[in-house]
Amino acid sequence: AYNIDVGVYSSHHSWLPIVGASCMAMSSLPLWYPHYDGRTDCDDYRDYPFGGWTQPRWKQFTDKPGTSAIAACGVSLDTSVRCS
């Protein structure tokens, strides 16, 4: 009714011990995965696919503040990019 997407947030390293390699039941949901490599592309996903997803929807690529003004406020940010 609210048109809200539900998805999965996980990494390859977290997914396997929690649900196992054979669990593919959630691959129809959008995937948001963390890989703090500072790269604003999702090309790295193909090196470590998991859960039956062929393409993630979002990638969290850094946990560093984007600007000195944000850092000065002591705010911690996780920055993400939408995968094409």
Distance bins in CASP14 RR format, pairs under 12 A and 6 or more apart:
PFRMAT RR
TARGET T0000
AUTHOR 0000-0000-0000
RMODE 2
METHOD distances of the structure
MODEL  1
4 30 0 0 0 0 0 1 0 0 0 0 0
5 28 0 0 0 0 0 1 0 0 0 0 0
5 29 0 0 0 0 1 0 0 0 0 0 0
5 30 1 0 0 1 0 0 0 0 0 0 0
5 31 0 0 0 0 0 1 0 0 0 0 0
5 32 0 0 0 0 0 1 0 0 0 0 0
5 57 0 0 0 0 1 0 0 0 0 0 0
5 58 0 0 0 0 0 1 0 0 0 0 0
6 26 0 0 0 0 1 0 0 0 0 0 0
6 28 0 0 0 0 0 1 0 0 0 0 0
6 29 1 0 0 1 0 0 0 0 0 0 0
6 30 0 0 0 0 1 0 0 0 0 0 0
6 31 0 0 0 0 0 1 0 0 0 0 0
6 32 0 0 0 0 0 1 0 0 0 0 0
6 57 0 0 0 0 0 1 0 0 0 0 0
7 26 1 0 0 1 0 0 0 0 0 0 0
7 27 0 0 0 0 0 1 0 0 0 0 0
7 28 0 0 0 0 1 0 0 0 0 0 0
7 29 1 0 1 0 0 0 0 0 0 0 0
7 30 1 0 1 0 0 0 0 0 0 0 0
7 31 1 0 0 1 0 0 0 0 0 0 0
7 32 1 0 0 1 0 0 0 0 0 0 0
7 33 0 0 0 0 0 1 0 0 0 0 0
7 53 0 0 0 0 0 1 0 0 0 0 0
7 56 0 0 0 0 0 1 0 0 0 0 0
7 57 1 0 0 1 0 0 0 0 0 0 0
7 58 0 0 0 0 1 0 0 0 0 0 0
8 14 0 0 0 0 0 1 0 0 0 0 0
8 15 0 0 0 0 1 0 0 0 0 0 0
8 18 0 0 0 0 0 1 0 0 0 0 0
8 19 0 0 0 0 1 0 0 0 0 0 0
8 23 0 0 0 0 0 1 0 0 0 0 0
8 24 0 0 0 0 0 1 0 0 0 0 0
8 25 0 0 0 0 0 1 0 0 0 0 0
8 26 1 0 1 0 0 0 0 0 0 0 0
8 27 0 0 0 0 1 0 0 0 0 0 0
8 28 0 0 0 0 0 1 0 0 0 0 0
8 29 1 0 1 0 0 0 0 0 0 0 0
8 30 1 0 0 1 0 0 0 0 0 0 0
8 31 1 0 1 0 0 0 0 0 0 0 0
8 32 1 0 0 1 0 0 0 0 0 0 0
8 33 0 0 0 0 1 0 0 0 0 0 0
8 50 0 0 0 0 0 1 0 0 0 0 0
8 51 0 0 0 0 1 0 0 0 0 0 0
8 52 0 0 0 0 0 1 0 0 0 0 0
8 53 0 0 0 0 1 0 0 0 0 0 0
8 56 0 0 0 0 1 0 0 0 0 0 0
8 57 0 0 0 0 1 0 0 0 0 0 0
8 58 0 0 0 0 0 1 0 0 0 0 0
9 15 0 0 0 0 0 1 0 0 0 0 0
9 18 0 0 0 0 0 1 0 0 0 0 0
9 26 0 0 0 0 0 1 0 0 0 0 0
9 29 0 0 0 0 0 1 0 0 0 0 0
9 30 0 0 0 0 1 0 0 0 0 0 0
9 31 1 0 0 1 0 0 0 0 0 0 0
9 32 1 0 1 0 0 0 0 0 0 0 0
9 33 1 0 0 1 0 0 0 0 0 0 0
9 34 1 0 0 1 0 0 0 0 0 0 0
9 56 0 0 0 0 0 1 0 0 0 0 0
9 57 0 0 0 0 0 1 0 0 0 0 0
9 58 0 0 0 0 1 0 0 0 0 0 0
9 59 0 0 0 0 0 1 0 0 0 0 0
9 60 0 0 0 0 1 0 0 0 0 0 0
9 78 0 0 0 0 0 1 0 0 0 0 0
9 80 0 0 0 0 0 1 0 0 0 0 0
10 16 0 0 0 0 1 0 0 0 0 0 0
10 17 0 0 0 0 0 1 0 0 0 0 0
10 18 1 0 0 1 0 0 0 0 0 0 0
10 19 0 0 0 0 1 0 0 0 0 0 0
10 20 0 0 0 0 0 1 0 0 0 0 0
10 23 0 0 0 0 0 1 0 0 0 0 0
10 26 0 0 0 0 1 0 0 0 0 0 0
10 27 0 0 0 0 0 1 0 0 0 0 0
10 29 0 0 0 0 0 1 0 0 0 0 0
10 30 0 0 0 0 0 1 0 0 0 0 0
10 31 1 0 0 1 0 0 0 0 0 0 0
10 32 0 0 0 0 1 0 0 0 0 0 0
10 33 1 0 0 1 0 0 0 0 0 0 0
10 34 0 0 0 0 1 0 0 0 0 0 0
10 35 0 0 0 0 0 1 0 0 0 0 0
10 45 0 0 0 0 0 1 0 0 0 0 0
10 48 0 0 0 0 0 1 0 0 0 0 0
10 50 1 0 0 1 0 0 0 0 0 0 0
10 51 0 0 0 0 1 0 0 0 0 0 0
10 52 0 0 0 0 0 1 0 0 0 0 0
10 53 0 0 0 0 1 0 0 0 0 0 0
10 56 0 0 0 0 1 0 0 0 0 0 0
10 58 0 0 0 0 0 1 0 0 0 0 0
10 60 0 0 0 0 0 1 0 0 0 0 0
11 17 0 0 0 0 0 1 0 0 0 0 0
11 18 0 0 0 0 0 1 0 0 0 0 0
11 31 0 0 0 0 0 1 0 0 0 0 0
11 32 0 0 0 0 1 0 0 0 0 0 0
11 33 1 0 1 0 0 0 0 0 0 0 0
11 34 1 0 1 0 0 0 0 0 0 0 0
11 35 1 0 0 1 0 0 0 0 0 0 0
11 36 0 0 0 0 0 1 0 0 0 0 0
11 44 0 0 0 0 0 1 0 0 0 0 0
11 45 0 0 0 0 0 1 0 0 0 0 0
11 48 0 0 0 0 1 0 0 0 0 0 0
11 49 0 0 0 0 0 1 0 0 0 0 0
11 50 0 0 0 0 1 0 0 0 0 0 0
11 51 0 0 0 0 0 1 0 0 0 0 0
11 53 0 0 0 0 0 1 0 0 0 0 0
11 56 0 0 0 0 0 1 0 0 0 0 0
11 59 0 0 0 0 0 1 0 0 0 0 0
11 60 0 0 0 0 1 0 0 0 0 0 0
12 18 0 0 0 0 0 1 0 0 0 0 0
12 19 0 0 0 0 0 1 0 0 0 0 0
12 20 0 0 0 0 0 1 0 0 0 0 0
12 21 0 0 0 0 0 1 0 0 0 0 0
12 31 0 0 0 0 0 1 0 0 0 0 0
12 33 1 0 0 1 0 0 0 0 0 0 0
12 34 0 0 0 0 1 0 0 0 0 0 0
12 35 0 0 0 0 1 0 0 0 0 0 0
12 44 0 0 0 0 0 1 0 0 0 0 0
12 45 0 0 0 0 1 0 0 0 0 0 0
12 46 0 0 0 0 0 1 0 0 0 0 0
12 47 0 0 0 0 1 0 0 0 0 0 0
12 48 1 0 1 0 0 0 0 0 0 0 0
12 49 1 0 0 1 0 0 0 0 0 0 0
12 50 1 0 1 0 0 0 0 0 0 0 0
12 51 0 0 0 0 1 0 0 0 0 0 0
12 52 0 0 0 0 0 1 0 0 0 0 0
12 53 0 0 0 0 0 1 0 0 0 0 0
12 56 0 0 0 0 0 1 0 0 0 0 0
13 20 0 0 0 0 0 1 0 0 0 0 0
13 33 0 0 0 0 0 1 0 0 0 0 0
13 34 0 0 0 0 1 0 0 0 0 0 0
13 35 0 0 0 0 1 0 0 0 0 0 0
13 48 0 0 0 0 1 0 0 0 0 0 0
13 50 0 0 0 0 1 0 0 0 0 0 0
14 20 0 0 0 0 0 1 0 0 0 0 0
14 33 0 0 0 0 1 0 0 0 0 0 0
14 34 0 0 0 0 1 0 0 0 0 0 0
14 35 0 0 0 0 0 1 0 0 0 0 0
14 48 0 0 0 0 0 1 0 0 0 0 0
14 50 0 0 0 0 1 0 0 0 0 0 0
14 51 0 0 0 0 0 1 0 0 0 0 0
15 21 0 0 0 0 1 0 0 0 0 0 0
15 22 0 0 0 0 0 1 0 0 0 0 0
15 23 0 0 0 0 1 0 0 0 0 0 0
15 24 0 0 0 0 0 1 0 0 0 0 0
15 26 0 0 0 0 1 0 0 0 0 0 0
15 27 0 0 0 0 0 1 0 0 0 0 0
15 31 0 0 0 0 1 0 0 0 0 0 0
15 33 0 0 0 0 1 0 0 0 0 0 0
15 34 0 0 0 0 0 1 0 0 0 0 0
15 48 0 0 0 0 1 0 0 0 0 0 0
15 49 0 0 0 0 0 1 0 0 0 0 0
15 50 1 0 1 0 0 0 0 0 0 0 0
15 51 1 0 0 1 0 0 0 0 0 0 0
15 52 0 0 0 0 1 0 0 0 0 0 0
15 53 0 0 0 0 1 0 0 0 0 0 0
15 56 0 0 0 0 0 1 0 0 0 0 0
16 22 0 0 0 0 0 1 0 0 0 0 0
16 23 0 0 0 0 1 0 0 0 0 0 0
16 48 0 0 0 0 1 0 0 0 0 0 0
16 49 0 0 0 0 0 1 0 0 0 0 0
16 50 1 0 0 1 0 0 0 0 0 0 0
16 51 0 0 0 0 1 0 0 0 0 0 0
17 23 0 0 0 0 0 1 0 0 0 0 0
17 50 0 0 0 0 0 1 0 0 0 0 0
18 26 0 0 0 0 0 1 0 0 0 0 0
18 50 0 0 0 0 0 1 0 0 0 0 0
18 51 0 0 0 0 0 1 0 0 0 0 0
19 25 0 0 0 0 1 0 0 0 0 0 0
19 26 0 0 0 0 1 0 0 0 0 0 0
19 27 0 0 0 0 0 1 0 0 0 0 0
19 50 0 0 0 0 1 0 0 0 0 0 0
19 51 1 0 0 1 0 0 0 0 0 0 0
19 52 0 0 0 0 0 1 0 0 0 0 0
20 26 0 0 0 0 0 1 0 0 0 0 0
20 50 0 0 0 0 1 0 0 0 0 0 0
20 51 0 0 0 0 1 0 0 0 0 0 0
20 52 0 0 0 0 0 1 0 0 0 0 0
21 48 0 0 0 0 0 1 0 0 0 0 0
21 49 0 0 0 0 0 1 0 0 0 0 0
21 50 1 0 0 1 0 0 0 0 0 0 0
21 51 1 0 0 1 0 0 0 0 0 0 0
21 52 0 0 0 0 1 0 0 0 0 0 0
22 50 0 0 0 0 0 1 0 0 0 0 0
22 51 0 0 0 0 1 0 0 0 0 0 0
22 52 0 0 0 0 1 0 0 0 0 0 0
23 50 0 0 0 0 1 0 0 0 0 0 0
23 51 1 0 0 1 0 0 0 0 0 0 0
23 52 0 0 0 0 1 0 0 0 0 0 0
23 53 0 0 0 0 0 1 0 0 0 0 0
24 31 0 0 0 0 0 1 0 0 0 0 0
24 49 0 0 0 0 0 1 0 0 0 0 0
24 50 0 0 0 0 1 0 0 0 0 0 0
24 51 1 0 1 0 0 0 0 0 0 0 0
24 52 1 0 1 0 0 0 0 0 0 0 0
24 53 0 0 0 0 1 0 0 0 0 0 0
24 54 0 0 0 0 0 1 0 0 0 0 0
25 51 0 0 0 0 1 0 0 0 0 0 0
25 52 0 0 0 0 1 0 0 0 0 0 0
25 53 0 0 0 0 0 1 0 0 0 0 0
26 50 0 0 0 0 0 1 0 0 0 0 0
26 51 1 0 0 1 0 0 0 0 0 0 0
26 52 0 0 0 0 1 0 0 0 0 0 0
26 53 0 0 0 0 1 0 0 0 0 0 0
27 49 0 0 0 0 0 1 0 0 0 0 0
27 50 0 0 0 0 1 0 0 0 0 0 0
27 51 1 0 1 0 0 0 0 0 0 0 0
27 52 1 1 0 0 0 0 0 0 0 0 0
27 53 1 0 1 0 0 0 0 0 0 0 0
27 54 0 0 0 0 1 0 0 0 0 0 0
27 55 0 0 0 0 0 1 0 0 0 0 0
27 56 0 0 0 0 0 1 0 0 0 0 0
27 57 0 0 0 0 0 1 0 0 0 0 0
28 51 0 0 0 0 0 1 0 0 0 0 0
28 52 0 0 0 0 1 0 0 0 0 0 0
28 53 0 0 0 0 1 0 0 0 0 0 0
28 54 0 0 0 0 0 1 0 0 0 0 0
28 57 0 0 0 0 0 1 0 0 0 0 0
29 51 0 0 0 0 0 1 0 0 0 0 0
29 52 0 0 0 0 0 1 0 0 0 0 0
29 53 0 0 0 0 1 0 0 0 0 0 0
29 56 0 0 0 0 0 1 0 0 0 0 0
29 57 0 0 0 0 1 0 0 0 0 0 0
30 53 0 0 0 0 1 0 0 0 0 0 0
30 55 0 0 0 0 1 0 0 0 0 0 0
30 56 1 0 0 1 0 0 0 0 0 0 0
30 57 1 1 0 0 0 0 0 0 0 0 0
30 58 1 0 0 1 0 0 0 0 0 0 0
30 59 0 0 0 0 0 1 0 0 0 0 0
30 82 0 0 0 0 0 1 0 0 0 0 0
30 83 0 0 0 0 1 0 0 0 0 0 0
31 42 0 0 0 0 1 0 0 0 0 0 0
31 45 0 0 0 0 1 0 0 0 0 0 0
31 49 0 0 0 0 1 0 0 0 0 0 0
31 50 0 0 0 0 1 0 0 0 0 0 0
31 51 0 0 0 0 1 0 0 0 0 0 0
31 52 0 0 0 0 1 0 0 0 0 0 0
31 53 1 0 1 0 0 0 0 0 0 0 0
31 54 0 0 0 0 1 0 0 0 0 0 0
31 55 0 0 0 0 1 0 0 0 0 0 0
31 56 1 0 1 0 0 0 0 0 0 0 0
31 57 1 0 1 0 0 0 0 0 0 0 0
31 58 1 0 0 1 0 0 0 0 0 0 0
31 59 0 0 0 0 1 0 0 0 0 0 0
31 60 0 0 0 0 0 1 0 0 0 0 0
31 82 0 0 0 0 0 1 0 0 0 0 0
31 83 0 0 0 0 1 0 0 0 0 0 0
32 42 0 0 0 0 0 1 0 0 0 0 0
32 45 0 0 0 0 0 1 0 0 0 0 0
32 53 0 0 0 0 0 1 0 0 0 0 0
32 56 1 0 0 1 0 0 0 0 0 0 0
32 57 1 0 0 1 0 0 0 0 0 0 0
32 58 1 0 1 0 0 0 0 0 0 0 0
32 59 1 0 0 1 0 0 0 0 0 0 0
32 60 1 0 0 1 0 0 0 0 0 0 0
32 61 0 0 0 0 0 1 0 0 0 0 0
32 78 0 0 0 0 0 1 0 0 0 0 0
32 80 1 0 0 1 0 0 0 0 0 0 0
32 81 0 0 0 0 0 1 0 0 0 0 0
32 82 0 0 0 0 1 0 0 0 0 0 0
32 83 0 0 0 0 1 0 0 0 0 0 0
33 42 0 0 0 0 1 0 0 0 0 0 0
33 44 0 0 0 0 1 0 0 0 0 0 0
33 45 1 0 0 1 0 0 0 0 0 0 0
33 46 0 0 0 0 0 1 0 0 0 0 0
33 47 0 0 0 0 0 1 0 0 0 0 0
33 48 0 0 0 0 1 0 0 0 0 0 0
33 49 0 0 0 0 0 1 0 0 0 0 0
33 50 0 0 0 0 1 0 0 0 0 0 0
33 51 0 0 0 0 0 1 0 0 0 0 0
33 53 0 0 0 0 1 0 0 0 0 0 0
33 55 0 0 0 0 0 1 0 0 0 0 0
33 56 1 0 1 0 0 0 0 0 0 0 0
33 57 0 0 0 0 1 0 0 0 0 0 0
33 58 1 0 0 1 0 0 0 0 0 0 0
33 59 1 0 1 0 0 0 0 0 0 0 0
33 60 1 0 0 1 0 0 0 0 0 0 0
33 61 0 0 0 0 1 0 0 0 0 0 0
33 78 0 0 0 0 0 1 0 0 0 0 0
33 80 0 0 0 0 1 0 0 0 0 0 0
33 81 0 0 0 0 0 1 0 0 0 0 0
33 83 0 0 0 0 1 0 0 0 0 0 0
34 42 0 0 0 0 0 1 0 0 0 0 0
34 44 0 0 0 0 0 1 0 0 0 0 0
34 45 0 0 0 0 0 1 0 0 0 0 0
34 48 0 0 0 0 0 1 0 0 0 0 0
34 56 0 0 0 0 0 1 0 0 0 0 0
34 58 0 0 0 0 1 0 0 0 0 0 0
34 59 1 0 0 1 0 0 0 0 0 0 0
34 60 1 0 1 0 0 0 0 0 0 0 0
34 61 0 0 0 0 1 0 0 0 0 0 0
34 62 0 0 0 0 1 0 0 0 0 0 0
34 63 0 0 0 0 1 0 0 0 0 0 0
34 78 1 0 0 1 0 0 0 0 0 0 0
34 79 0 0 0 0 0 1 0 0 0 0 0
34 80 0 0 0 0 1 0 0 0 0 0 0
34 81 0 0 0 0 0 1 0 0 0 0 0
35 41 0 0 0 0 0 1 0 0 0 0 0
35 42 0 0 0 0 1 0 0 0 0 0 0
35 43 0 0 0 0 0 1 0 0 0 0 0
35 44 1 0 1 0 0 0 0 0 0 0 0
35 45 1 0 0 1 0 0 0 0 0 0 0
35 46 0 0 0 0 0 1 0 0 0 0 0
35 47 0 0 0 0 1 0 0 0 0 0 0
35 48 0 0 0 0 1 0 0 0 0 0 0
35 56 0 0 0 0 1 0 0 0 0 0 0
35 58 0 0 0 0 0 1 0 0 0 0 0
35 59 1 0 0 1 0 0 0 0 0 0 0
35 60 1 0 0 1 0 0 0 0 0 0 0
35 61 1 0 0 1 0 0 0 0 0 0 0
35 62 0 0 0 0 1 0 0 0 0 0 0
35 63 0 0 0 0 0 1 0 0 0 0 0
35 78 0 0 0 0 0 1 0 0 0 0 0
35 80 0 0 0 0 0 1 0 0 0 0 0
35 81 0 0 0 0 0 1 0 0 0 0 0
35 83 0 0 0 0 0 1 0 0 0 0 0
36 44 0 0 0 0 0 1 0 0 0 0 0
36 59 0 0 0 0 1 0 0 0 0 0 0
36 60 1 0 0 1 0 0 0 0 0 0 0
36 61 1 0 0 1 0 0 0 0 0 0 0
36 62 1 0 1 0 0 0 0 0 0 0 0
36 63 1 0 1 0 0 0 0 0 0 0 0
36 64 0 0 0 0 1 0 0 0 0 0 0
36 77 0 0 0 0 0 1 0 0 0 0 0
36 78 0 0 0 0 1 0 0 0 0 0 0
36 79 0 0 0 0 1 0 0 0 0 0 0
36 80 0 0 0 0 0 1 0 0 0 0 0
37 43 0 0 0 0 0 1 0 0 0 0 0
37 44 1 0 0 1 0 0 0 0 0 0 0
37 45 0 0 0 0 0 1 0 0 0 0 0
37 47 0 0 0 0 0 1 0 0 0 0 0
37 48 0 0 0 0 0 1 0 0 0 0 0
37 59 0 0 0 0 1 0 0 0 0 0 0
37 60 0 0 0 0 0 1 0 0 0 0 0
37 61 1 0 0 1 0 0 0 0 0 0 0
37 62 0 0 0 0 1 0 0 0 0 0 0
37 63 0 0 0 0 0 1 0 0 0 0 0
37 64 0 0 0 0 0 1 0 0 0 0 0
37 79 0 0 0 0 0 1 0 0 0 0 0
37 81 0 0 0 0 0 1 0 0 0 0 0
38 44 0 0 0 0 0 1 0 0 0 0 0
38 59 0 0 0 0 1 0 0 0 0 0 0
38 60 0 0 0 0 1 0 0 0 0 0 0
38 61 1 0 1 0 0 0 0 0 0 0 0
38 62 1 0 1 0 0 0 0 0 0 0 0
38 63 0 0 0 0 1 0 0 0 0 0 0
38 64 0 0 0 0 1 0 0 0 0 0 0
38 66 0 0 0 0 0 1 0 0 0 0 0
38 78 0 0 0 0 0 1 0 0 0 0 0
38 79 0 0 0 0 1 0 0 0 0 0 0
38 80 0 0 0 0 0 1 0 0 0 0 0
38 81 0 0 0 0 1 0 0 0 0 0 0
39 45 0 0 0 0 0 1 0 0 0 0 0
39 59 0 0 0 0 1 0 0 0 0 0 0
39 60 0 0 0 0 0 1 0 0 0 0 0
39 61 1 0 1 0 0 0 0 0 0 0 0
39 62 0 0 0 0 1 0 0 0 0 0 0
39 79 0 0 0 0 0 1 0 0 0 0 0
39 81 0 0 0 0 1 0 0 0 0 0 0
39 83 0 0 0 0 0 1 0 0 0 0 0
40 58 0 0 0 0 0 1 0 0 0 0 0
40 59 0 0 0 0 1 0 0 0 0 0 0
40 60 0 0 0 0 0 1 0 0 0 0 0
40 61 1 0 1 0 0 0 0 0 0 0 0
40 62 0 0 0 0 1 0 0 0 0 0 0
40 79 0 0 0 0 1 0 0 0 0 0 0
40 80 0 0 0 0 1 0 0 0 0 0 0
40 81 1 0 1 0 0 0 0 0 0 0 0
40 82 0 0 0 0 1 0 0 0 0 0 0
40 83 0 0 0 0 0 1 0 0 0 0 0
40 84 0 0 0 0 0 1 0 0 0 0 0
41 56 0 0 0 0 0 1 0 0 0 0 0
41 59 1 0 0 1 0 0 0 0 0 0 0
41 61 0 0 0 0 1 0 0 0 0 0 0
41 81 1 0 0 1 0 0 0 0 0 0 0
41 82 0 0 0 0 0 1 0 0 0 0 0
41 83 1 0 0 1 0 0 0 0 0 0 0
41 84 0 0 0 0 1 0 0 0 0 0 0
42 48 0 0 0 0 0 1 0 0 0 0 0
42 49 0 0 0 0 0 1 0 0 0 0 0
42 53 0 0 0 0 0 1 0 0 0 0 0
42 54 0 0 0 0 0 1 0 0 0 0 0
42 55 1 0 0 1 0 0 0 0 0 0 0
42 56 1 0 1 0 0 0 0 0 0 0 0
42 57 0 0 0 0 1 0 0 0 0 0 0
42 58 0 0 0 0 1 0 0 0 0 0 0
42 59 1 0 1 0 0 0 0 0 0 0 0
42 60 0 0 0 0 0 1 0 0 0 0 0
42 61 0 0 0 0 1 0 0 0 0 0 0
42 80 0 0 0 0 0 1 0 0 0 0 0
42 81 1 0 0 1 0 0 0 0 0 0 0
42 82 0 0 0 0 1 0 0 0 0 0 0
42 83 1 1 0 0 0 0 0 0 0 0 0
42 84 1 0 0 1 0 0 0 0 0 0 0
43 55 0 0 0 0 0 1 0 0 0 0 0
43 56 0 0 0 0 0 1 0 0 0 0 0
43 59 0 0 0 0 1 0 0 0 0 0 0
43 61 0 0 0 0 0 1 0 0 0 0 0
43 81 0 0 0 0 0 1 0 0 0 0 0
43 83 0 0 0 0 1 0 0 0 0 0 0
43 84 0 0 0 0 0 1 0 0 0 0 0
44 56 0 0 0 0 1 0 0 0 0 0 0
44 59 1 0 0 1 0 0 0 0 0 0 0
44 60 0 0 0 0 0 1 0 0 0 0 0
44 61 0 0 0 0 1 0 0 0 0 0 0
44 81 0 0 0 0 0 1 0 0 0 0 0
44 83 0 0 0 0 0 1 0 0 0 0 0
45 51 0 0 0 0 0 1 0 0 0 0 0
45 52 0 0 0 0 0 1 0 0 0 0 0
45 53 1 0 0 1 0 0 0 0 0 0 0
45 54 0 0 0 0 1 0 0 0 0 0 0
45 55 1 0 0 1 0 0 0 0 0 0 0
45 56 1 0 1 0 0 0 0 0 0 0 0
45 57 0 0 0 0 0 1 0 0 0 0 0
45 58 0 0 0 0 0 1 0 0 0 0 0
45 59 1 0 0 1 0 0 0 0 0 0 0
45 60 0 0 0 0 0 1 0 0 0 0 0
45 61 0 0 0 0 0 1 0 0 0 0 0
45 81 0 0 0 0 0 1 0 0 0 0 0
45 83 1 0 0 1 0 0 0 0 0 0 0
45 84 0 0 0 0 0 1 0 0 0 0 0
46 53 0 0 0 0 0 1 0 0 0 0 0
46 54 0 0 0 0 1 0 0 0 0 0 0
46 55 0 0 0 0 1 0 0 0 0 0 0
46 56 0 0 0 0 1 0 0 0 0 0 0
46 83 0 0 0 0 0 1 0 0 0 0 0
48 56 0 0 0 0 0 1 0 0 0 0 0
49 55 0 0 0 0 1 0 0 0 0 0 0
49 56 0 0 0 0 1 0 0 0 0 0 0
50 56 0 0 0 0 1 0 0 0 0 0 0
53 59 0 0 0 0 0 1 0 0 0 0 0
53 83 0 0 0 0 0 1 0 0 0 0 0
54 83 0 0 0 0 0 1 0 0 0 0 0
55 82 0 0 0 0 0 1 0 0 0 0 0
55 83 1 0 0 1 0 0 0 0 0 0 0
55 84 0 0 0 0 1 0 0 0 0 0 0
56 80 0 0 0 0 0 1 0 0 0 0 0
56 81 0 0 0 0 0 1 0 0 0 0 0
56 82 0 0 0 0 1 0 0 0 0 0 0
56 83 1 0 1 0 0 0 0 0 0 0 0
56 84 0 0 0 0 0 1 0 0 0 0 0
57 80 0 0 0 0 1 0 0 0 0 0 0
57 81 0 0 0 0 0 1 0 0 0 0 0
57 82 1 0 0 1 0 0 0 0 0 0 0
57 83 1 0 0 1 0 0 0 0 0 0 0
57 84 0 0 0 0 0 1 0 0 0 0 0
58 78 0 0 0 0 0 1 0 0 0 0 0
58 79 0 0 0 0 0 1 0 0 0 0 0
58 80 1 0 1 0 0 0 0 0 0 0 0
58 81 1 0 0 1 0 0 0 0 0 0 0
58 82 1 0 1 0 0 0 0 0 0 0 0
58 83 1 0 0 1 0 0 0 0 0 0 0
58 84 0 0 0 0 0 1 0 0 0 0 0
59 78 0 0 0 0 0 1 0 0 0 0 0
59 79 0 0 0 0 1 0 0 0 0 0 0
59 80 1 0 0 1 0 0 0 0 0 0 0
59 81 1 0 1 0 0 0 0 0 0 0 0
59 82 0 0 0 0 1 0 0 0 0 0 0
59 83 1 0 1 0 0 0 0 0 0 0 0
59 84 0 0 0 0 0 1 0 0 0 0 0
60 77 0 0 0 0 0 1 0 0 0 0 0
60 78 1 0 1 0 0 0 0 0 0 0 0
60 79 1 0 0 1 0 0 0 0 0 0 0
60 80 1 0 1 0 0 0 0 0 0 0 0
60 81 0 0 0 0 1 0 0 0 0 0 0
60 82 0 0 0 0 0 1 0 0 0 0 0
60 83 0 0 0 0 0 1 0 0 0 0 0
61 77 0 0 0 0 0 1 0 0 0 0 0
61 78 0 0 0 0 1 0 0 0 0 0 0
61 79 1 0 0 1 0 0 0 0 0 0 0
61 80 1 0 0 1 0 0 0 0 0 0 0
61 81 1 0 1 0 0 0 0 0 0 0 0
61 82 0 0 0 0 0 1 0 0 0 0 0
61 83 0 0 0 0 0 1 0 0 0 0 0
62 70 0 0 0 0 0 1 0 0 0 0 0
62 76 0 0 0 0 0 1 0 0 0 0 0
62 77 1 0 0 1 0 0 0 0 0 0 0
62 78 1 0 0 1 0 0 0 0 0 0 0
62 79 1 0 1 0 0 0 0 0 0 0 0
62 80 0 0 0 0 1 0 0 0 0 0 0
62 81 0 0 0 0 1 0 0 0 0 0 0
63 75 0 0 0 0 0 1 0 0 0 0 0
63 76 1 0 0 1 0 0 0 0 0 0 0
63 77 1 0 0 1 0 0 0 0 0 0 0
63 78 1 0 1 0 0 0 0 0 0 0 0
63 79 1 0 0 1 0 0 0 0 0 0 0
63 80 0 0 0 0 0 1 0 0 0 0 0
64 70 0 0 0 0 1 0 0 0 0 0 0
64 71 0 0 0 0 1 0 0 0 0 0 0
64 74 0 0 0 0 0 1 0 0 0 0 0
64 75 0 0 0 0 0 1 0 0 0 0 0
64 76 0 0 0 0 1 0 0 0 0 0 0
64 77 1 0 0 1 0 0 0 0 0 0 0
64 78 0 0 0 0 1 0 0 0 0 0 0
64 79 1 0 0 1 0 0 0 0 0 0 0
65 71 1 1 0 0 0 0 0 0 0 0 0
65 72 0 0 0 0 1 0 0 0 0 0 0
65 73 0 0 0 0 1 0 0 0 0 0 0
65 74 1 0 0 1 0 0 0 0 0 0 0
65 75 1 0 0 1 0 0 0 0 0 0 0
65 76 1 0 0 1 0 0 0 0 0 0 0
65 77 1 0 1 0 0 0 0 0 0 0 0
65 78 0 0 0 0 0 1 0 0 0 0 0
65 79 0 0 0 0 1 0 0 0 0 0 0
66 72 0 0 0 0 0 1 0 0 0 0 0
66 73 0 0 0 0 0 1 0 0 0 0 0
66 74 0 0 0 0 0 1 0 0 0 0 0
66 75 0 0 0 0 1 0 0 0 0 0 0
66 76 0 0 0 0 0 1 0 0 0 0 0
66 77 1 0 0 1 0 0 0 0 0 0 0
66 78 0 0 0 0 0 1 0 0 0 0 0
66 79 1 0 0 1 0 0 0 0 0 0 0
67 73 0 0 0 0 1 0 0 0 0 0 0
67 74 0 0 0 0 0 1 0 0 0 0 0
67 75 0 0 0 0 0 1 0 0 0 0 0
67 77 0 0 0 0 1 0 0 0 0 0 0
67 79 0 0 0 0 0 1 0 0 0 0 0
68 74 0 0 0 0 0 1 0 0 0 0 0
68 75 0 0 0 0 0 1 0 0 0 0 0
69 75 0 0 0 0 1 0 0 0 0 0 0
69 77 0 0 0 0 0 1 0 0 0 0 0
70 76 0 0 0 0 1 0 0 0 0 0 0
70 77 1 0 0 1 0 0 0 0 0 0 0
70 79 0 0 0 0 0 1 0 0 0 0 0
71 77 0 0 0 0 1 0 0 0 0 0 0
END
